Amino acid sequence: MSRYKCIISYDGTHFSGYQVQPNKRTVQSDFELALQKMHKGEQVKTVASGRTDATVHARGQVVHFDSPLSIPVEGWKRALNSMLPEDIRVRYVEEVDPDFHARFDVKAKEYRYRLLMSEEPCVFKRHYTHHYTFPVDLHAMREASLRLIGTHDFTSFCASKTEVQDKVRTIYEINIEKHDDELIFSFIGNGFLYNMVRILVGTLLEVGRGQKDPTMMESILSGKDRSLAGKTAPGQGLYLWQVYYEEWKV
């Protein structure tokens, strides 16, 4: 029995999220179905670095699974891609130590959020960006983002229905860059709470529009109250970009 690590990309548009759910199409169920076909009907359980919500995309989701099959790593990639639907692609496969764990060994993750800044929506980008028509103050948003970097209790930036008790996380980097007609947010941290990145984006956008002052970030964090932060940005603009398994050096 060998353990394999896969890096997969997926277009989240037509999925009800990553994790298996009854009577719903998910990335995990489609991926495990492909593995089941390769194992002649035997179920193969997978473990991912984390879950993503409905309509959220991934460029670098990491999954591990165990298999008794003796297949070269390039063979795994080729075979899986031949059986997976077109909105899931295996980018990379390697055999790893039996102790490797896709979720528990994570040291940092990067999420990106794409905002389409234009008067008119783009039919070709509607599933991959959040269309935003309001002008924003980039300087104010970047100033606010600096106040969010570091180790904090992010209760105010977490969906209120989450059951996670420990809401302390560390954000290493936040970057906000303009690329043509898109504004791209990048967040790198040791972990993210449910809806945390989307709430961070929504809050920074309110700063950009002058609805919140950058100096309010401290009081929002210390208040530990979801109602203090901004709205949750829509899912289709969010991407799980990369997962890191080595300590992040700031």
Secondary structure, 3 states (H helix, E strand, C coil): CEEEEEEEEECHHHCCCCCCCCCCCCHHHHHHHHHHHHCCCCCCCEEECCCCCCCCEEEEEEEEEEECCCCCHHHHHHHHHHHCCCCEEEEEEEEECCCCCCCCCCCEEEEEEEEEECCCCCCCCCCCCEEECCCCCHHHHHHHHHCCCEEEECHHHCCCCCCCCCCEEEEEEEEEEEECCEEEEEEEECCCCCCHHHHHHHHHHHHHCCCCCCCHHHHHHHHCCHHHCCCCCCHHHEEEEEEECCCCCC
